[in-house]
Amino acid sequence: MAVPKRKVSKARRDKRRFNAWKLSSPAFSVCEKCGELKVPHRVCLNCGHYKGREIVAQKES
């Protein structure tokens, strides 16, 4: 069986594990119609447009 030759220090072990637990920030894009931030490839929640077309009709108040 394989046996480690030397003890792996806590610093070395933690350096190896560090990148696996990083959270990535969510991606956002700007809506072409209203300029609000939105999730890419989704309908804008503010104006209801996607790729320059109105997908969801918004209620006017």
Secondary structure as UniProt FT lines:
FT   HELIX           10..18
FT   HELIX           19..21
FT   STRAND          29..30
FT   TURN            32..34
FT   STRAND          37..38
FT   TURN            40..41
FT   TURN            45..47
FT   STRAND          49..50
FT   TURN            51..52
FT   STRAND          53..54
//
